[in-house]
Amino acid sequence: MTREDIIRMTREARLHVFGGDVIEALERFAALVAAEKEKQIIDILRRLQDRNDSHNYYAYAINVIKGETHENPYLYTIRL
């Protein structure tokens, strides 16, 4: 994440505005940072999965992050 990404997220969370609910703004900012980091992790996992066709661990991890899991990962089908 670059400095510009963080500045953009602070503006999107309205942290640059004084007054108002600081806790709400911080919660919005934290959610934006977490979503960006999740996106970056999923991108890394997708690239790893693309390089390795012998198993689906990375694809399974992507769906765990997204909340789309199957109870038995061995019965799992890849949904990228």
C-alpha positions as CSV (number, residue, x, y, z in Angstrom):
1,M,0.0,0.0,0.0
2,T,1.4,3.3,-1.0
3,R,1.3,6.6,0.8
4,E,-1.2,7.9,-1.8
5,D,-3.4,4.9,-1.1
6,I,-3.5,5.7,2.6
7,I,-4.2,9.4,1.9
8,R,-7.0,8.5,-0.5
9,M,-8.5,6.2,2.2
10,T,-8.3,8.9,4.9
11,R,-10.2,11.2,2.6
12,E,-12.7,8.6,1.7
13,A,-13.2,7.9,5.4
14,R,-13.6,11.7,5.9
15,L,-10.7,11.8,8.5
16,H,-9.6,15.1,7.0
17,V,-12.8,16.8,8.3
18,F,-12.6,18.2,11.9
19,G,-15.6,17.8,14.1
20,G,-18.1,15.0,13.7
21,D,-17.7,11.5,15.1
22,V,-14.0,10.6,15.3
23,I,-14.7,7.0,16.2
24,E,-17.0,6.6,13.2
25,A,-14.4,8.1,10.9
26,L,-11.7,5.8,12.4
27,E,-13.9,2.8,11.9
28,R,-14.5,3.7,8.3
29,F,-10.7,4.2,7.8
30,A,-9.9,0.8,9.4
31,A,-12.5,-0.9,7.2
32,L,-11.0,0.7,4.1
33,V,-7.5,-0.3,5.1
34,A,-8.6,-3.9,5.9
35,A,-10.5,-4.2,2.5
36,E,-7.4,-2.9,0.6
37,K,-5.1,-5.4,2.4
38,E,-7.6,-8.2,1.8
39,K,-7.6,-7.4,-1.9
40,Q,-3.8,-7.4,-2.0
41,I,-3.7,-10.8,-0.3
42,I,-6.2,-12.3,-2.6
43,D,-4.2,-11.0,-5.6
44,I,-1.1,-12.7,-4.3
45,L,-3.0,-15.9,-3.7
46,R,-4.4,-15.9,-7.2
47,R,-0.9,-15.5,-8.7
48,L,0.4,-18.3,-6.6
49,Q,-2.6,-20.5,-7.6
50,D,-2.0,-19.7,-11.3
51,R,1.6,-21.0,-10.9
52,N,0.7,-24.2,-9.2
53,D,-2.0,-26.5,-10.7
54,S,-1.1,-29.5,-8.5
55,H,-3.3,-28.4,-5.6
56,N,-6.0,-25.9,-4.8
57,Y,-4.7,-24.6,-1.4
58,Y,-4.4,-21.0,-2.6
59,A,-7.8,-21.0,-4.2
60,Y,-9.3,-22.4,-1.0
61,A,-7.6,-19.7,1.0
62,I,-9.1,-17.1,-1.3
63,N,-12.6,-18.4,-0.6
64,V,-11.9,-18.6,3.1
65,I,-11.0,-14.9,3.0
66,K,-14.2,-14.2,1.1
67,G,-16.3,-16.3,3.5
68,E,-17.1,-18.8,0.8
69,T,-15.8,-22.1,2.3
70,H,-16.7,-25.7,2.1
71,E,-16.4,-27.8,5.3
72,N,-14.1,-30.3,3.6
73,P,-11.4,-28.6,1.5
74,Y,-10.6,-31.9,-0.2
75,L,-14.0,-31.8,-1.8
76,Y,-13.5,-28.2,-2.8
77,T,-13.7,-27.0,-6.4
78,I,-11.7,-24.0,-7.5
79,R,-13.9,-20.8,-7.9
80,L,-11.6,-18.0,-8.9
